[in-house]
Amino acid sequence: MIYTITLNPALDRTMEVDGLVVDDANRILREERYAGGKGIDCSRVIEELGGESTALGFIGGYDGLELEGRLINEGVLCDFTRIGGETRTNIILSNRREKTQILLNAAGPRITPAEIGLFFQRIRSLGRDAEFVVVSGSIPPGVNHNIYAQIITTLKGKGIRVALDADGELLQQACKAQPFLIKPNIHEFQRLTGVKSMEVSDLLPRARHIAEAGIEIVIISMGAKGLLGVTKDQAYCAIPPRVRVVSQVGAGDSALAGFIYALTKKKTFRESLILAAAAGTAAVMTPGTALCKKRDVERIKKEIRIEEY
């Protein structure tokens, strides 16, 4: 079983308009609502690919109930920690005429110390069925930036492998606890390491240094340039075919979910990176916060080109 942790989930509302006019009414042509959050996106993709996951994290209020209901309706198992606050709502505004998106992300509800304690009771109770735990995304108000490091330490003490997708201070602090895997995008990796270049030849030594220091797998998502995957012994770049980009929302989450799902199916590091690149590429072909489709992943997987370093 793959568990995902989303401490600051959101009910995502995607609205499409045909242009925006200031100080006048703008008609919404189409609206969709999704359960959102980076860990939740991973759970949705794992389900789409044929795997099983359980979504953990905080939810509260009516929006939290709708979020959970939508996940259950998609076949995703849920075991959230209930909070007194209201789950946040994010707005994704797609402008058809300009082919642009405006993202309006709420901060989220304030979490109390007692609610954090309840959440840790839950993760301490995870059993032997937990093959991987994916920890990703932002944290809500009231939560210390060291929480991911604490989660990793707690889970490693139970022999559970942790995959981390975070940014900034969250990523910096969490890396000290040495998760099994990190998956920053190229900008997050630059902030983590201080490297200025975007060339693989410059990224590779920094990634290898991290892998040799104790984080077993480093995956850097580089957009259309593909995924760079590094261990202390192996390094590959999985380069996808060109596709029509509709929305980049959720591409990194889809890639991480594809990689972890492949590992649970006993695929090699190289094979897992190929599936990850295919899932991330398939995600950019879907609108708004919709994620990859299995049929697209299977088709694109055959077109991924691998370079070994």
N, C-alpha and C positions, 0 to 999 in steps of 0.2 A: 504493500500500500504506500502511495505517495501522499504525504500531508503537505498542505500549503498554509502559510500564515500571512494574513493580511490584517495588519493592526489598524489601518485607516481606509476601510472599504468605502465605496461610493455607489450610489444609484446614478448611473450615467444616462443623461438625456441627450440624444443626438438629434439636432434640428437642421433641416435643409431649407435654405432660402434662395431665391433667385436675385441676388444682389441685396445690399444693405443701404438704407436711406436714413440719414440722421434727422432727428426731430420729426419723424413721421412713422406711421404704422408699417411694419414689415410682415408680410404674410408668410407663415410657416407652411411649406409645401409638403413636408414629410417629417414625422417624428418617430423615433424608436427609443426604447428604454432597455438598459442592460444592467446586470450586476457587474460592477466594476471594481478595479483594484488589481495590482500586479499579481499577487498571489492567486486571487480569484480567477484572473485571466489564465494563469497556468492550469488551474483545475479545469476550466472550461475546455482548454485545448487538449489536455490529457484525456478527458471524456470523449472529445471529438475523434481522437486518434485510436480510441478503443481501450484505453487504460482506466484505472480506478484511482480516485483521489478523494481525500476528505479536506474540506475547507475549514480552517480555524481562524479565529480573530475576534474582533469586537463588532457587535451590531446593536442598534437600539432604535426605538420608536417605530412609527409606521413605515418610514422609508427602509428601515432595517428589515422589517417583516417582508416588504415587497422584494427586497434584494434576495433574502433567503428563499422566498417562494419561487422566484425566477430561477435560482440555481437548482433547487429541488426539481423543478419542472424540466430542466435540462439534463437531469440525471446525475447531478453532482451531489455527493454526500456532504452534509453540513454538520458541524458541531461547534457553533459559535458561542462565545461568552457574551451574555447579555449585559448591557450597560444602561444607565439612566438617561444618557443623552440621545440625541437623534442622529442617525447615520447621515452623513453629508450627501449632497446632490451636486454632481458636476454637469456643466453644460458644454456640449461640443456643437458649435455653430458652423455648419458647412455652407459656404457661398458657392453655388453652382456656377454663376457667371464668372466669378474671379478665380474659381478653382482653388480656394483657400479655406483654411479652418481657423476658427477662434476657439481656444479652450479656456473655460472659466472654471477653475478648480477651487472648491471650498476648503477651508482649513480642517474641518472635522470637529467632532464633539470633544470636550475635555474629559479625559479619563481619570478616575479617582484611584488612589493607591489600593483600595479594597478591590476594585475591578481588575487591576493589574495582578494582584495576589490570586484572584480567582482564575485568571488566565494561566498563570504559572502552575496552579494545581492541575489544570487540564493537560498541559504539555508534559508534566512530570508523570502523568498516568499513561502516556503512550506506551504501547506494548511492543512485542517482538515483530509484529506485522509491519512496523514502520521502517521501510527501506530507505526512504529519503524524506527530508523535510525541506521545502522551499520557503525561504524567508525573503520577502521582497516588498518594496514600496516605501512610502513615506510613513511617518508616525504622527498620531494626533496630538493636540495640545495636552500637557500634563504628563507626557511620557519622556523619560530621560533618553538622551542620544546613545547611552550605553546599553540600551535594552537588547539590541541585536546580539551584542557580545555576550550578554547574560543568557539569552536563548540558546546561542551556539554552545556555550559552556555547559548548560543544563542538558542539552540533547547529546553532546559528545560523551558526557558522563554515562549515558545510557547506551552508548555504542551506535548512535544514529548519525548517519551522514547528512550534512546540511549544505544546501545550495543557496548562495546569497546573491541578491540583486538589489543593490542600494547605491546611494551617492553621498558625496560630501563627508561630513563628520560621522554619519551612520556607518558608512563604508570603512572609513579610517579606523574607527573604534572596533568594529566587528572583525576586521582582518587580524587584529591582535589575538583574537580567540581562535584563529585558524580554522575556518570552515573547510569542508571538503572541496568546495567549488565556489568561485566567484564569476559573475557574468556582467561586468560593466560594459556600457557602450564606449566608444572611443574617447568621447569627451570626459566621461566619468573616470576612465582609466588615466587620462592625462592629468586630471585633478588629483587622483590618488598617487601617482608616481612622480609628477612634475615634468614628465617628458613633453616636449612641445611639438614634436613631429607627428605626422599621421601616416608615416611610411612603416610598412611591416618590418623592414630591416632595423628600425629604431625601436619599435614596440616590442619586438621579440626578446631582446636581452632583458628588458624590465620584467616581462611576463615570466621568463625562465627563472629569474632571480626570485620572484614571488613563489613559484612552484617549488624551487629548491629549498625555500625557507619553511615550507610546511603546508601550504595550501595546494592540494594535489592537482587541481585543474583550474586553469584560467582561460576563460572564453571572452573574447572582445568582439562585440558586434560593431561592424564598420559600414552599415548601410548597404548600398549597392556593391561595395567592394567585398562583402561577404563576412564570414566569421573566422577569426583567428583563434584556434584552440591549441593550448600549450600545457604540457606536463613537463616534469624534469627530464623525461626521456623522448618525448614525441612533440612534434609541432606541425600542424596542418593549417592551411587556409582553404575554407570551403567557399567557392565563388559561385553565386547563383546566376541563372540566365537573366536577361533583361525582361522585365514585365511592366505592364502599365500600372503605375502607382496611383491608387485611389486614396488611401489613408495609411499613414505610418504608425497610427495608434495601435499598440499591442504587438508590434512585430518582435520586439525583444522578448516579451513574455512568451510568445509563441515559440521562439527559438529555444528558450530555456526549457519550456515544457517538452518540446520535441527531444531535446538532448537527454533529459532525465528519464522520460518514457523509454527511450531506446536503451539506456543503461539497464533499466529494470527488465528488459527483454533480452539481456545478456549480449547486446551488440557491442562491438569493439569501439574504442575511442573514435576511430576514423569513421565508422558507420554511424555512430551517434551524432557526430558533427555534421555529416551529410544530411541526416534527418532534421537536425536543428536548423540548418540553413534553408532547407526546403519549407519547413513550417514558418519560419520568419518571412520568407519571400511570399508564401501564399497569403500571409496575413495582410500584406500591403495591397493586395488585390481586392480587399473587401472594404465597404464604406464604414465610416464612423468608428465605433468601437466594436464592430463585428470582427471576429477572429478568423483564423485559417479554416479551410474546409479540407477534409481528409482527401477527397478526390484530387484537389489541387496539389496537396502535399505529395501524393503518390506520383503524380505526373512530373512535378518539378524535380523530385528526388533523382530522377533518371538524367536530368540535365545539369546537375551540380558538378562543377569541375574542382578537383582537389590538387593543391600544390603542397608538396612536403618540403620541410626545412630541416 
